[in-house]
């Protein structure tokens, strides 16, 4: 998957899943226990993780790439 496509998917996921959170804060969703639980335990964590991924994902990818290269170099030496 291209980086631009990944960013678009994560950005839209972040935007769409933020809508129920706004309903929880400003609307009557808090009075409906199943909907409130869905917002608390599904939507909010996914929005937080997608936001962190958009913010610091490049560092995680860089670290993973360096670790993979280091692992490959160790296998070549042995």
NORVEN-V136819 format. One record per residue. N is the residue number from 0. SS is DSSP state (H for helix, E for strand, C for the rest). PSI is psi as a letter, one per 20 degrees, with the letter a starting at -180 (* if undefined). Layout:
BEGIN
n: {N;N}
ss: {SS;SS}
psi: {PSI;PSI}
END
This chain:
BEGIN
n: {0;1;2;3;4;5;6;7;8;9;10;11;12;13;14;15;16;17;18;19;20;21;22;23;24;25;26;27;28;29;30;31;32;33;34;35;36;37;38;39;40;41;42;43;44;45;46;47;48;49;50;51;52;53;54;55;56;57;58;59;60;61;62;63;64;65;66;67;68;69;70;71;72;73;74;75;76;77}
ss: {C;C;H;H;H;H;H;H;H;H;H;H;H;H;H;H;H;H;H;H;H;H;H;H;H;H;C;H;H;H;H;C;H;H;H;H;H;H;H;H;H;H;H;H;H;H;H;H;H;H;H;H;H;H;H;H;H;H;H;H;H;H;H;H;H;H;H;H;H;H;H;H;H;H;H;H;H;C}
psi: {p;q;h;h;g;g;g;g;g;h;g;h;g;g;g;g;i;h;g;h;g;h;h;g;g;i;a;j;h;h;i;o;g;h;h;g;h;g;g;g;i;f;g;g;h;g;g;g;h;h;g;h;g;h;g;j;h;h;h;g;g;g;g;g;g;g;h;g;g;g;g;h;h;h;h;h;h;*}
END
